[in-house]
Every structure is written in C-alpha cells, then in structure tokens.
Amino acid sequence: MTYTTKSNSIFDICWYKLNKKIVNINNALYENLQKAILNDEISMCPYCGKFYIKHHSRQISCRDKECTRLKINELRRDFYKIHKK
C-alpha cells in the first residue's frame, strides 16, 4: 500500500518536506527521552522539584545555580555537624 500526496504548488511540496523533517526530529528526541527514562537517568531535584536528566550517576540535583548553592550549603552544614567545628 502506498500513499501519495496531492500538491498544487511548490509550496505544498516544501511544506510536506518540512513537516516530515520535524516529525523525524521529534521521533528521535522522543526515543532518546524514552531511553533516558528506562535507564533511570531522569531524576527529580530535591531543592527545586524539577525533573532533569542525570549527566553522571552521583548527581543528586539539577545544574541550576541556586540548587547547586543550596546543595553546597547543606554539605557544609553536615560536615560541621559531624566534625563539631
């Protein structure tokens, strides 16, 4: 079974080609996102609550500057509690 497109002008052909490229790009992005979900690479930031894709296995927060600052402050507080400084 084959499908054909009806085109009245060159613009219809260009529109069809553009839409086909957009659909292919979206399918590729969706496949990458689906692989990330299956590999447990998506996590939720404990500081801002946003979902993010992990860049390495030990990453616990997103790469936002505010979240990074909060994470460093928390690590410092924990260090001082443990070592009583």
C-alpha positions, 0 to 999 in steps of 0.5 A: 500500500502506498500513499501519495500526496496531492500538491498544487504548488511548490509550496505544498511540496516544501511544506510536506518536506518540512513537516516530515523533517520535524516529525523525524526530529521529534521521533528521535528526541522522543526515543532518546527521552524514552531511553533516558527514562528506562535507564533511570537517568531522569531524576527529580531535584530535591531543592527545586522539584524539577525533573532533569536528566542525570549527566553522571550517576552521583548527581543528586540535583539539577545544574541550576545555580541556586540548587547547586548553592543550596546543595553546597550549603547543606554539605557544609552544614553536615560536615560541621555537624559531624566534625563539631567545628 
